[in-house]
Amino acid sequence: MKFLRIPFLLIWRIWFYILLFVTIILMVPFLLVLTSKESYYAAFWKLVRIWSKILIYGMGFRMEITYDEKTDRNKSYMFCPNHASLMDPFVLIAMSKNPIVFVGKQEFVKIPIFGFFYKRVVIMVDRSSYKSRKRVYELAKRRLQNGVSMAIFPEGLVPTENVVLAPFKNGAFSLAIEYEIPIVPQIYYDGKRLFSWDFFKGGPGVFRIHQHKFIETKGLQQSDLPKLRQQTFNVIYNDLINDEKYMKDTNRPNNEREFKSPI
């Protein structure tokens, strides 16, 4: 039965890239205008939210969101979700009315068409370069002064499927302390199961998302960074290991709850 699903999964995956490419092409005239000035970012954000919803629902997904605390549209935040799927950024965009600027990998600039607009709206970082990391702070300060929020996947990558949660990088927490913006921990449970990098796995379904209570950073110093990073990690990690579907997707033993967090 599993082998009978393979042709349908391949067609479904190819459909994603067709949908992605066609929608980007259709948006090009609007993107050229809306990415030309930072003052247009709020309008750009509305457009990409519509685009993200088209991709999510066009792939047969829907979102089921649990909020422990909701954001204020007039405040800035640091969104810190776990990273398990190519769909994660689209989920974050679709569910947030707050305009968000992503800090992302420089490598995505190489993707045709997408890369052209990516470099105009994303704060790119080369983690191997101190100069690049310093530039992130300068650009982040300017964007936050314009009332937008930031998003960083603190794992810095999509970990292999047997990893519950990869160790966190410092960037998100350093920026949150620097600009005294709350950390918003978000848990995405179903990326591995529904849309992992494995072309022979997945399918339409429900993306469950849990937005936890915010972690305040006012009054913290950079010396508090390890504690803040660990606190955020623990919130996400403890939630994930208590979700049976997620733990099944990680191919980890049933006694995973006995494992200590890796940072």
N, C-alpha and C positions, 0 to 999 in steps of 0.2 A: 504493500500500500504506500509505503514511504517513497518508493521509486516512481510511483504513478504521479506523485505530487511535484517531482522535480521539474518537468516541463512548465507547469503552471507557475512555479516559483521563479523560474528564469524569466518567463514572460512578465510576471509581476515586477521583478527587479528592473528589467529593461524599461518597463513603463515608467518607473520612477525617474530614470535619467531622461526619458523623452519629455515627461511632464516638467522636470527641472529646466531643461534646455528651452523648451517652447515658451514657458512662462517668462524666463529671463529675456528672451528675444522680444516678446511682446511688451515687456516693461522698459526696454532700452531707452526710448525717447523720454520717458518720465524719469528714469534713473540718471540720465545725462544732466537733466535740470536739477533734480533734487539732491544730487551729490556734488553739485558745483559750489555750494556755499554751506558753511556750518549752520547758518541761520535757518536753512531749510530742513534741518534734521528731524524736527517734529513731524513734518509732512512725509518725509522719507520713511519714518518709523511706521506711520499708518499704512503706507503702501506695503512695506515688507511684512507687516502683521497679516494683511490680507493674503499676500503671497504664501506665507508660512501655513496659513489655514488651508489654502488650496492644496498645498503639498500633503499636509497631514490627512485631510479628509479625502483627497484624491487618491491616496494610497489605501483607503479603507480603514483608517485609524480614527479613533475619537479619544478625547481626553477626559479623565475623571480626576478632578483636583480637590484635595483636602487642604484647607487653610487653617493653620493654628493662629496666624496673624496675617493681615492684609497690608499691602503697601499703600502709602499716601502718594497721590500723583504729584504732589508739590515737593516731595523730598527725594533725595538721592540715596541709593543703596548699592551695596556690593553683593551681587547674586553669585552664589557658589553652589552649583549643582554637581552631582557625580556625573561621570561621563561613560556611557556604555554603548552609544549608538550614533550613527550619522544623523539621526533625526533629532537628537537632543537640542541643538541650537534652534531648530524650527519650533520645537515645543516651548522653549523658553520665550522666544519672540512672540508666539501666538498667545501666550497666557499673560503677557505683561503689557499693561497700558502705559507704564512708565517708559519713555525712550531710554534705550540701553545702548551703550557703546561696548563692543567686545574687545578684549585683548586677545589676539589670535596669532597663529603661527605664520611666519613669513612665507612658508612654502606654498600656501594656497594662492599666492599671487600668480603662480605659473598656470593655473587653470584658465583656459581660454574664456573670454568674455566675463565670466564670473570674477576672475582675478582682477580685471580692470576696475570693477566697482568695489571689490573687496578692499583693495588698498586705499580707496578714497574714503571709506567709512569705518574701517577697523583700525585700532591701534596695533600695529604689528610689532612683534618682538622676536629677536634672535637671542635665545636664552644663552648661547655661548659667548655673546658679546656684552661686555659691561656697558659700553656706549649705548647700545640698543636698549638695554634695560633702564638706563638713566633717562633716555628719551621718553620712555613710557610714562614716567612720573611727570614730565613736563607737559605732555599731551593730555594726560589724565586730568591734571589740574585745570587746564583750560576748558575741557569738556564738562567737568563737574561744576565749574562756575556758571555754566550755561544751563544748569538744572537737570542734567541727565544722570542716569545711573550707570553702573559698570557691571560687566559680567566676565568672570574668569572661571573656567573649569580647573579647579586647583590641582587635579591630578596631572594636568599638562598633556594628557594623552588618553586614548581609549585603551584601557588595560586588556590583557589577554582574558579570555573568558573564565579561566579558573581563579582569577583574582577578584576578591570581593570589592576592594577599594584600594587603589594605588596610593602610595605616600603623597602627601600634599606638598606643592611648591610654596614658597614664601610670598610670591608677588601679590596675591589678592589681599592677604592679611597686612602686608606692609602698606599698601595703598589705603586700605580701610582705616588703619590707625592714623596714617598721615593726614587724611581728610575727614576723620571722625565720622565716617558713614557706617551704618549698621550692616553686619553680615546677614544675608538671607540664605540659610541652608535649604536647599531643595533636593528631594530624593526622587529620582526617576527609576522606577522598579522594572520596567518591561522592555527597555531597549534591546537587551541581549536576546530576549525571547522572540521579539517581534521583528527586529530589524538590525541584526548584528552584521559584521563584515562577511559572514558566511552566506554565500548566495543560495545555499541549499537549506537554509533554515529561516523560519519566520512566517509572517503572514499577517493579514489584517487583524485588528483587535483593539483593545483598550489600553492606552497609556495611562497608568496610574501615577499621579504626582502628589507628593506631600510637601507642602511648604511649612517649615517649622517656625517657631517663634524666633524673632530676630535676636542676634547677639550684638549688644551695644559695644561701641569702641571709644566713646567719649572719655577722655581722661587717661587713656592708655598711652604708653610709651613704646618705642620700638623694642625695648627690652621685654615687653609683654608679648611679643609676636609668637614665640614658641607655644606659650600657653593658649593664646587665641587660636592658633592653627590646630592644636591638639583638641581643644574644645569643639571646634567645628567638625573636625574629623570624627570625633566620638559620636556626635549627634547623628551624622550620616551613616557611619559604620554600624552603630547599634540598631538603627532602623532597618538597614539592609539585611543584617544577619537574622532579624526576627521576621523577615518576609519569606515564606516558604517557596513561593514561585521564583523569587530572585535567587535564593540559595540553590534551588534545583538547576537554574540556568548556569550557575558558576561551577557546577560539577565538583563541589566540595563535599567533604564527609558530613554526616548528620550531626556530628558533635562540634560543628563550626563555632557554636556559641562558647566553647571552651577556649577558643583561640584568643590571644591578646592582639590588640591593634598593633600594626607594624611600625608606628611612629610614637 
